[in-house]
Amino acid sequence: MVVMRAIRLKIKPILLVLSSVLWGISLCWAGDYLDSAHGNNVYGVKQINLSSYARGNCGHCHWQHASVDGNVGSPFPFALFALNFNISASQAPYEVSDNMCFLCHSNSSVQVNGIQNFDYSKTFGGTSNSNISSILESFNLKNLYPSASYHNLKDIYDFAIKKGWPFFKEKSNPCVACHNPHLAKRIKSYPSSPASYTAVSLPIEKVISTRKESHYTLWGDNLDERMSNFYSGRYQAPYSYGSTNTYEPGGTTIYDGSNLPDYATFCISCHNQYDEIYSTELGRNLRKIDWVSEGGDNVATIPYPDKHGRNSATNSVHLKDPYASSPLGISIGFVTSCTDCHEPHGSPNPYLLRTEVNGILITQSLVGNIGNELGYFCRACHKDDAAFGRTNEINTWEYIHHDSPDAPYPKNRCSHCHGPGGPRKPPIPCLNCHKHGSKDDWAPIYKTGRVCF
């Protein structure tokens, strides 16, 4: 007995030392998590109904024994305290309980002091007119706006399963297709430097320089993962809201996208010229997008390389500032970031179109492909007849289609395209020709075969 007691006394300090060593190692392994928005000990995760765990502790999401502090959860996959994703939630509106992320990222947040997440137009564009204050609200805008659009979570889930991404499991949350919750940083608090505090991770593996980028790394935090690097010398940042001398993101004087994650590369991980993506909302596959090929106006491949991507073929283009007098030293051949036009989660407009673009509020209702309503959006960057001083009526486009030096169509037999009513009446729906990867194949006569978007 004396011998056994002596052995136990000797073992106890050894176990304490070993425990300390293992704890230290676990902290090293958790280093990226501790740098993340969720793991930070100042503003990280902290449930309002849990007192035993410090802020940022894993236990705010993962309950190994299904109960903490008298709060009882079920043994959900990944040791989560609640359902990760309700696979039956095929369309918005979503309930808070449909998605683990909504438990915190909603207006009924279980996070101490709640969480506010404004839309991209407000956070990085600088507009103050948005009433959206949570991620759940962004997804559920169809409750308020008939033409609202959003990233359908079940569609994302189905696509991720079809692609067989190794990190995405049968019980995974569709949000992790874009975000690694153990790495994502608090990007919303750094609107002028979102690349350094990025919240996204690539769903595919990609070698950049000699590095391997994937779901297990952040995307945008390295200098060669910025929009300035996507197509060197071709990315011009749009104006920030109400300004003619500061730029997105965050209203700084940086104009070349060197502070913006390369969202083009990020988005085309899914939205590219190869992958079929089904949209429950539209009842069809989404249009394929080729953002990387060049080739000019007369390429034969479908989808046609996009002029808002790397393809540039038009002889002239009538753009507003900052593009017309870009500090890049070019006036044609720009590439854009997907976030220059689109919201990532949801929008009151169709096609995830933003409510503020190039410093200008989009105040008209954009209802889709009925008439030329989308022209109100496009005129934030492109000159309409009013911008040329030809009329007081905004959103008319006679000059660039019929009178400019590079005009594609003669003024002849107007009714073949416009129908009865005379020139410009009724207006032609913009989306007949101007959509990703399109030419003017719709035109009844005078088809030019030029890429139109």
C-alpha positions in Angstrom: 0.0 0.0 0.0 2.8 2.4 0.9 4.6 1.5 -2.4 1.4 2.1 -4.4 0.8 5.4 -2.7 4.3 6.5 -3.5 3.8 5.5 -7.1 0.5 7.5 -7.3 2.2 10.5 -5.8 4.9 10.4 -8.4 2.5 9.8 -11.2 0.3 12.8 -10.3 2.9 15.5 -11.0 3.8 13.7 -14.2 0.1 13.7 -15.3 -0.2 17.4 -14.4 2.9 18.2 -16.5 1.6 16.1 -19.4 -1.8 17.7 -19.1 -0.2 21.2 -19.3 1.9 20.1 -22.3 -1.1 18.7 -24.2 -3.1 21.9 -23.4 -0.3 23.9 -24.8 -0.2 21.8 -27.9 -4.0 22.1 -28.3 -3.7 25.9 -28.2 -1.0 25.7 -30.9 -3.3 23.6 -33.0 -6.2 26.0 -32.3 -4.1 29.0 -33.4 -6.1 29.7 -36.5 -9.4 29.2 -34.6 -8.2 31.7 -31.9 -7.6 34.2 -34.7 -11.1 33.7 -36.2 -14.2 35.6 -35.5 -15.7 32.7 -33.5 -12.6 32.0 -31.4 -11.6 35.5 -30.4 -11.7 36.0 -26.6 -13.0 39.6 -27.0 -15.9 39.2 -29.5 -16.0 35.5 -30.2 -18.9 33.0 -29.6 -20.6 33.2 -26.3 -24.1 31.9 -25.8 -26.4 33.9 -23.6 -27.5 30.7 -21.8 -24.1 29.3 -21.0 -22.0 30.7 -18.2 -19.4 28.0 -17.7 -17.4 28.6 -20.9 -15.3 31.6 -21.6 -15.9 33.7 -24.8 -14.6 31.9 -27.8 -14.6 28.5 -26.2 -15.5 25.6 -28.5 -18.2 24.5 -26.0 -20.5 27.3 -27.1 -21.2 25.3 -30.3 -20.0 21.8 -29.5 -21.5 19.9 -26.5 -19.7 16.7 -26.1 -22.3 15.3 -23.6 -25.4 17.0 -25.0 -25.9 19.2 -21.9 -24.2 22.2 -20.4 -25.2 24.3 -17.4 -28.5 22.4 -17.2 -29.2 23.2 -20.8 -30.0 20.1 -22.7 -29.5 19.6 -26.4 -29.6 16.5 -28.6 -26.6 14.6 -29.8 -26.5 16.2 -33.2 -23.7 15.4 -35.8 -20.4 17.1 -35.1 -21.3 17.3 -31.4 -23.3 20.4 -32.2 -26.0 21.5 -29.7 -28.6 22.0 -32.3 -29.6 20.8 -35.8 -26.9 21.9 -38.3 -29.2 22.2 -41.3 -32.8 21.2 -42.0 -32.6 19.4 -45.3 -36.3 19.8 -45.7 -36.0 23.6 -45.9 -36.0 23.7 -49.7 -36.9 27.4 -50.0 -37.0 30.7 -48.1 -38.4 31.9 -45.8 -36.2 30.1 -43.4 -36.8 29.6 -39.7 -34.1 30.2 -37.2 -34.1 26.5 -36.4 -33.4 25.6 -40.0 -29.8 26.5 -39.9 -27.3 26.3 -37.0 -25.8 29.6 -38.2 -29.1 31.5 -37.9 -29.1 30.8 -34.1 -26.6 33.6 -33.8 -26.8 35.4 -37.1 -30.4 36.6 -36.8 -32.3 39.2 -34.9 -33.2 36.5 -32.2 -29.5 35.7 -31.7 -28.4 33.5 -28.8 -25.0 35.4 -28.9 -24.4 37.7 -25.9 -25.3 41.2 -27.1 -26.5 39.8 -30.5 -24.9 40.1 -33.9 -25.5 42.7 -36.6 -24.6 41.8 -40.2 -25.5 44.4 -42.7 -25.5 43.7 -46.5 -22.5 44.3 -48.7 -23.9 47.6 -50.1 -23.9 49.0 -46.6 -20.9 47.4 -45.0 -18.4 47.8 -47.9 -20.3 50.2 -50.2 -21.0 52.7 -47.5 -24.7 53.3 -48.1 -26.9 54.0 -45.1 -30.3 53.1 -46.6 -30.3 49.4 -46.0 -32.6 48.1 -43.2 -31.0 44.6 -43.3 -29.3 43.8 -40.1 -28.8 40.0 -40.0 -27.8 37.2 -42.3 -31.2 35.6 -41.8 -32.9 38.8 -42.9 -30.9 38.8 -46.1 -32.1 35.3 -46.9 -35.7 36.1 -46.1 -36.3 39.3 -48.1 -39.0 37.6 -50.2 -41.2 38.3 -47.2 -41.0 42.0 -48.1 -40.0 42.2 -51.8 -41.7 40.0 -54.5 -38.6 40.3 -56.7 -36.1 39.5 -53.9 -33.5 36.8 -54.6 -31.1 34.8 -52.4 -28.6 31.9 -52.4 -30.9 28.9 -51.9 -29.3 26.8 -49.1 -30.7 23.5 -50.2 -29.5 24.1 -53.8 -26.0 24.8 -52.3 -26.2 21.7 -50.2 -27.2 19.6 -53.2 -24.5 21.0 -55.4 -21.8 20.4 -52.7 -22.9 16.8 -52.3 -22.9 16.3 -56.1 -19.4 17.8 -56.4 -18.1 15.5 -53.7 -16.0 18.1 -51.9 -14.0 16.1 -49.2 -14.8 18.6 -46.4 -18.6 18.5 -47.1 -20.5 15.7 -45.5 -24.0 14.4 -45.6 -24.8 16.3 -42.3 -22.8 19.5 -43.2 -24.2 23.0 -43.2 -24.5 24.7 -46.7 -22.9 27.8 -45.2 -19.6 25.9 -45.0 -19.4 25.7 -48.8 -18.2 29.3 -48.6 -17.1 29.8 -45.0 -14.9 27.7 -42.8 -16.4 28.6 -39.3 -13.1 27.8 -37.6 -11.1 30.2 -39.8 -13.5 33.0 -40.9 -12.5 36.4 -39.6 -14.7 39.3 -38.5 -14.7 40.9 -41.9 -17.6 43.2 -41.2 -15.5 45.3 -38.7 -12.9 46.0 -41.3 -14.7 47.4 -44.3 -11.6 49.1 -45.7 -9.4 46.0 -45.5 -11.7 43.0 -46.0 -8.9 41.0 -47.7 -6.8 41.0 -44.5 -9.9 39.9 -42.4 -11.6 37.7 -45.0 -14.4 35.4 -44.1 -14.3 33.0 -47.1 -12.5 29.8 -48.0 -12.3 28.2 -51.4 -14.4 25.0 -51.7 -11.9 23.6 -54.2 -8.2 23.1 -54.0 -6.1 25.6 -55.9 -2.3 26.1 -56.1 -1.3 29.8 -55.8 2.4 30.3 -56.3 3.6 27.2 -54.4 0.8 27.3 -51.8 -2.3 25.1 -51.7 -5.5 27.0 -51.1 -8.6 25.1 -50.0 -11.4 25.0 -47.5 -8.8 24.7 -44.8 -7.2 28.1 -45.6 -8.6 31.6 -45.8 -9.1 33.0 -49.3 -8.0 36.7 -49.9 -5.6 37.1 -47.0 -2.4 36.7 -49.2 -1.4 39.5 -51.6 -1.8 37.2 -54.7 -5.4 36.5 -53.7 -6.7 40.0 -54.3 -8.8 41.5 -57.1 -5.7 43.4 -58.2 -4.1 40.1 -59.0 -7.1 38.5 -60.9 -6.3 40.4 -64.1 -3.3 42.6 -63.4 -3.9 46.3 -64.1 -7.5 45.8 -65.1 -9.5 46.0 -61.9 -10.9 49.4 -61.1 -12.8 49.7 -57.8 -16.2 51.5 -58.0 -16.9 54.6 -56.1 -18.0 54.3 -52.5 -21.5 55.7 -51.8 -21.9 59.4 -52.5 -18.3 59.9 -53.4 -16.3 60.8 -56.5 -12.9 60.4 -55.0 -13.0 57.4 -52.7 -13.6 53.8 -53.6 -15.0 50.5 -52.4 -14.4 48.7 -50.2 -14.6 51.0 -47.2 -14.3 54.4 -48.8 -10.5 54.6 -49.1 -8.3 56.1 -51.8 -7.2 52.5 -52.8 -8.6 52.1 -56.4 -7.0 48.9 -57.7 -8.6 46.2 -55.6 -5.4 45.4 -53.6 -7.5 45.5 -50.4 -10.4 43.3 -51.8 -10.4 39.5 -51.8 -10.3 38.0 -55.3 -14.0 37.3 -55.3 -13.9 36.5 -59.0 -11.8 33.4 -58.5 -13.8 32.6 -55.4 -17.2 32.7 -57.1 -16.2 30.9 -60.3 -15.2 27.9 -58.1 -18.9 27.1 -58.6 -20.3 29.7 -61.1 -18.2 28.8 -64.1 -18.4 27.5 -67.7 -18.5 23.9 -66.7 -20.7 23.2 -63.7 -24.5 22.7 -63.8 -26.2 24.5 -60.9 -29.9 24.0 -60.5 -32.0 26.8 -59.1 -35.1 25.9 -57.2 -36.4 29.5 -57.4 -36.0 29.7 -61.2 -36.9 26.1 -61.9 -33.9 25.6 -64.2 -30.2 25.5 -64.3 -28.3 28.8 -63.9 -26.5 30.3 -66.8 -22.9 29.2 -67.1 -20.3 32.0 -66.8 -16.9 32.1 -68.4 -15.1 34.9 -66.4 -11.5 33.8 -67.4 -11.4 33.3 -71.2 -10.6 36.1 -73.7 -11.1 35.8 -77.4 -13.0 38.9 -78.4 -16.5 39.4 -79.8 -16.8 36.6 -82.3 -15.9 33.6 -80.2 -18.0 30.5 -80.9 -17.7 28.7 -77.5 -20.8 28.7 -75.3 -21.0 30.3 -72.8 -19.4 33.2 -74.5 -16.5 34.7 -72.5 -17.9 37.5 -70.4 -16.9 41.1 -71.0 -17.2 41.9 -67.4 -14.6 39.2 -66.9 -11.3 39.0 -68.8 -12.9 39.2 -72.3 -12.7 42.6 -73.9 -13.6 43.2 -77.5 -15.7 46.3 -77.9 -14.1 49.0 -79.9 -15.4 51.7 -77.5 -17.6 51.7 -74.5 -19.3 54.6 -72.8 -18.6 54.4 -69.1 -19.0 56.8 -66.3 -16.3 57.6 -63.8 -14.2 56.3 -62.3 -13.9 54.0 -65.3 -14.0 56.8 -67.9 -10.9 58.5 -66.4 -9.5 55.5 -64.4 -6.3 56.1 -62.5 -5.3 52.7 -64.0 -4.6 54.5 -67.2 -7.2 52.5 -69.3 -10.7 53.3 -70.5 -11.7 49.9 -71.8 -11.0 46.3 -70.9 -11.8 46.4 -67.2 -12.6 43.3 -65.1 -15.1 43.5 -62.3 -15.5 41.7 -59.0 -18.8 39.8 -58.6 -19.4 41.8 -55.5 -19.4 45.0 -57.5 -22.9 44.1 -58.6 -24.1 41.2 -56.5 -24.9 40.6 -52.8 -23.6 37.3 -51.4 -26.6 36.2 -49.3 -29.7 37.9 -50.5 -31.1 41.1 -52.1 -34.5 42.8 -52.5 -33.6 42.9 -56.2 -33.6 39.9 -58.6 -30.4 38.1 -59.4 -28.8 39.1 -56.1 -28.3 42.6 -57.5 -27.1 45.2 -55.0 -29.1 48.2 -53.9 -26.1 50.6 -54.3 -23.6 50.4 -57.2 -20.7 52.7 -58.0 -21.7 55.2 -55.3 -25.3 55.4 -56.6 -28.5 54.1 -54.9 -30.7 51.9 -57.1 -34.1 53.3 -56.0 -36.2 51.8 -58.8 -37.9 48.4 -58.5 -36.0 45.9 -60.6 -38.5 43.3 -61.4 -36.6 41.2 -63.9 -37.0 40.7 -67.7 -40.3 42.6 -68.2 -39.0 45.7 -69.8 -35.8 47.8 -69.4 -36.0 48.0 -65.6 -32.5 46.6 -65.3 -31.3 49.6 -67.1 -31.7 51.6 -63.9 -29.1 49.4 -62.4 -26.7 49.4 -65.4 -26.7 53.2 -65.7 -24.8 53.4 -62.4 -21.7 52.6 -64.5 -22.8 52.9 -68.2 -24.0 56.2 -69.8 -27.6 56.3 -71.0 -29.0 59.0 -73.2 -29.6 61.4 -70.2 -25.9 61.1 -69.4 -25.0 62.2 -72.9 -27.4 65.2 -72.6 -29.7 64.0 -75.3 -32.8 63.8 -73.2 -34.1 64.4 -69.7 -35.5 60.9 -69.6 -33.2 58.5 -67.8 -32.8 54.9 -68.7 -33.1 55.3 -72.5 -30.3 53.9 -74.6 -30.7 55.1 -78.2 -27.3 56.6 -78.6 -25.1 53.6 -77.7 -27.3 51.2 -79.8 -27.9 53.4 -82.9 -25.8 56.6 -83.0 -22.4 56.1 -81.3 -19.3 55.4 -83.5 -19.5 51.8 -82.4 -23.3 51.5 -82.6 -24.3 48.0 -83.6 -27.7 48.6 -85.1 -28.9 51.0 -87.9 -32.1 53.0 -87.4 -34.2 51.0 -89.8 -37.3 48.9 -89.4 -37.7 49.8 -85.8 -40.8 47.7 -85.2 -39.0 44.4 -85.9 -37.2 44.8 -82.5 -39.3 47.3 -80.6 -42.7 46.3 -81.8 -45.4 48.8 -82.5 -45.1 52.3 -80.9 -42.2 53.9 -82.7 -38.5 54.3 -81.8 -37.7 53.1 -78.3 -41.4 52.4 -77.6 -41.8 49.9 -76.1 -38.3 49.5 -74.7 -36.6 46.2 -75.4 -36.0 44.0 -72.3 -32.3 44.3 -71.4 -32.0 40.6 -70.7 -32.9 39.7 -74.2 -29.2 40.3 -75.0 -27.4 41.5 -71.9 -26.8 38.5 -69.6 -23.8 36.5 -68.7 -22.2 34.7 -71.6 -24.6 36.1 -74.2 -24.6 37.5 -77.7 -27.4 39.3 -79.5 -28.8 36.1 -80.8 -32.3 37.3 -79.8 -32.3 40.2 -82.4 -34.9 39.5 -85.1 -32.7 41.3 -87.7 -29.3 42.9 -87.8 -27.7 40.2 -85.6 -24.1 41.3 -85.1 -22.8 38.1 -83.4 -21.0 40.3 -80.8 -20.7 39.3 -77.2 -23.1 41.6 -75.3 -22.2 41.1 -71.7 
